[in-house]
Amino acid sequence: MLLRSLIILFVLTTLSQVSEAQTLVFDGTTSEKPGKHLVFLAGDHEYRSEESLPAMARILAKHHGYKCTVLFSVDQKTGEIAPGSSYMPGTEALEDADLMVIFLRFQDFPAEQMQPIVDYLDRAGPVVGMRTSTHAFKIPEDSEFARFDYRSKDPEFKDGFGRQILGETWAGHYGKNHVMSTRLDLIPAQKSHPILKGVEKPWVHAGGYWTEPTSDCVVLANAQPLQGMTPDSPPAEGKLPCPGVWTRSYSNATGKTGRVFTTTYGASEDLLNEDFRRLMINACFWGCGDEDQIQPDLNIEFVGPYHPTTFKFNGHRREVLPSDLAGWESPIMPITKPVSE
């Protein structure tokens, strides 16, 4: 009897430890500055959202007083970060979120993990969407959440979450990764937009996506594929610019509207560019209604070591628990961990 009780206690303790290890919170709030709650969903297969999002969260928490919860797709048994796995504990954090920052690809979460995302959208919560989130969900037609699929045929939610919330679904590559980088050219008429304060010449490592966002989108920057991996590379032959950064709003069933910022960029190495990083931090301020606090010299310095892994399929750091990234000074990512091949 005693042995059985000890086994049960051990199992419950282990499950509790795994659950806690899957929750990463950077809390910069104080009694004088009770900041808003931002929830980040990192779960793509290729572009290292598990690096980009915690880095952004630390900046927003440490420098600007937000509470930032970062959720990862993880291995269900070990709790280790597993990019692209359709298992993301902790989405109930969205219940009191003031902003959802989403960087997912082809996800089909269990109902108990998907429902908080649906509930958040049903209340028209603001959204910042990055890169592969245009095709965040790949869900079977017989699922109760099928309308969110990136190819949804639902006449009231055609092309799913990407098109209906972010303004565009997956439309194909428009520039080869690691061969063609991308310059983001600001739209002159939008230079006074709060998101573009202090932003001058953003450039990113990631190759282009083709986009034709919905007509209600306000394009802030066009993406120009470059024939090379430096900011001064010439434009890629035959590739005209297309929208790469925009805003829009969406409405819920009661008519309430939610702000949306979308960019088809945001890979791990993209954040190394100061102008792009500033763009993303500004977007989070704007998304949760704090645009009056955006200044051209807003602090966007990384908090703790940032060691982005070159993005590719199966190129993530293995054996990393979300809790390994806790605190202000733990490296993102630990370079002692092996890289998946």
C-alpha positions, -999 to +999 in steps of 0.1 A: +000+000+000+028+024+009+047+015-023+016+022-044+011+055-027+047+065-033+044+055-070+013+076-074+030+105-056+060+102-079+039+101-111+018+132-099+050+151-090+066+142-124+035+153-143+034+186-123+071+192-130+066+186-168+035+209-168+055+237-150+084+232-174+061+239-203+051+274-190+074+303-196+065+337-182+085+369-183+068+394-160+080+430-160+050+444-143+052+464-111+027+479-087+034+512-103+031+499-138+006+470-140+013+462-176-009+443-200-007+406-206+007+394-239+005+357-249+029+343-275+022+311-294+054+295-309+048+265-330+062+264-366+084+238-382+110+258-399+116+295-390+125+291-353+095+308-337+107+291-305+136+316-306+120+347-321+090+349-297+108+345-263+133+371-275+105+395-283+087+387-250+118+394-229+122+428-246+086+437-239+087+425-204+121+437-191+122+470-209+086+479-211+067+464-182+045+438-198+036+404-186+045+380-214+035+343-214+053+322-241+037+289-251+055+263-273+046+233-292+062+205-272+067+168-270+038+155-251+059+129-231+090+149-223+078+185-224+108+194-246+102+221-272+092+202-304+087+227-333+055+220-351+041+193-329+004+198-326+005+199-288+007+232-269-002+232-232-012+264-216-035+281-242-059+289-214-035+319-207-054+336-235-085+340-212-071+373-198-047+382-226-046+417-240-027+406-272-021+373-289+012+370-309+009+340-331+036+322-351+022+288-360+022+265-390-002+237-399-014+231-364-042+208-353-044+211-316-065+190-292-099+206-286-090+217-251-059+236-265-077+250-295-108+262-278-091+291-259-077+304-292-113+303-306-127+320-275-100+347-278-110+353-315-147+352-306-141+382-283-122+400-310-089+401-292-061+419-310-036+397-330+000+400-342+006+374-368+040+364-381+053+345-412+037+310-414+006+321-394-010+328-427-013+290-427-014+285-390-039+256-390-043+224-410-074+208-396-095+179-410-129+186-425-147+166-398-133+186-370-153+212-351-125+236-358-123+229-396-132+265-405-098+277-393-079+255-418-058+275-443-078+260-472-112+262-455-142+261-479-166+274-453-184+302-472-184+324-441-148+317-432-131+310-466-094+302-464-096+301-426-077+319-399-051+333-423-075+350-447-103+359-424-082+372-394-047+380-407-058+391-442-041+364-463-037+326-464-007+306-478-001+317-513+034+303-520+071+313-517+083+343-536+121+341-531+144+312-522+154+310-485+192+315-478+197+327-514+173+356-516+169+379-486+142+405-484+141+443-482+110+458-466+102+492-483+081+514-462+050+529-479+056+567-479+020+575-472+022+554-440+054+567-425+035+585-398+018+553-386+028+546-350+042+511-359+067+527-382+081+552-356+119+550-356+118+523-384+139+532-414+152+504-436+141+470-424+158+440-440+153+403-432+171+370-439+139+351-448+129+347-485+097+362-497+061+350-496+037+360-523+007+379-509-025+395-521-041+406-488-077+415-485-087+449-497-094+462-462-057+458-453-035+489-449-001+480-463+028+495-443+057+480-462+062+461-494+086+431-496+113+432-523+131+399-528+169+405-532+194+385-552+217+380-523+220+378-485+230+414-477+208+445-474+226+461-504+219+431-527+202+440-560+165+432-565+159+397-577+153+396-614+116+394-623+103+397-588+083+429-582+075+439-546+044+426-529+029+434-494+050+422-465+036+442-436+001+453-431-027+461-406-064+454-406-093+447-382-118+419-379-152+417-362-168+391-339-204+381-339-215+411-319-197+436-341-168+443-318-136+448-338-100+436-330-068+451-343-045+429-365-009+433-375+005+408-400+040+403-414+051+374-436+085+376-419+099+370-384+123+341-386+150+338-359+177+356-378+153+383-390+152+398-354+190+406-357+180+435-379+173+465-356+147+481-379+128+449-382+130+442-345+117+477-338+089+472-362+078+441-343+080+457-308+061+487-321+035+463-335+029+447-301+025+481-285+000+491-312-018+458-311-027+461-274-037+498-277-005+514-263+005+533-295+008+565-275+038+550-257+057+543-289+088+565-293+114+565-321+141+555-297+121+528-278+145+504-261+146+473-283+179+458-271+179+420-266+176+409-230+201+381-223+222+363-249+204+357-282+219+330-304+195+325-333+198+291-351+198+293-388+163+285-398+155+253-417+133+222-413+146+199-385+172+226-375+161+233-340+180+229-307+170+196-292+165+187-255+154+222-246+126+227-221+107+260-220+119+264-184+155+263-198+148+298-212+134+312-179+149+344-164+165+374-181+200+359-187+194+324-199+206+321-236+181+318-264+190+291-274+215+272-252+244+266-277+254+235-258+223+217-269+225+197-301+209+208-334+184+185-350+196+173-384 
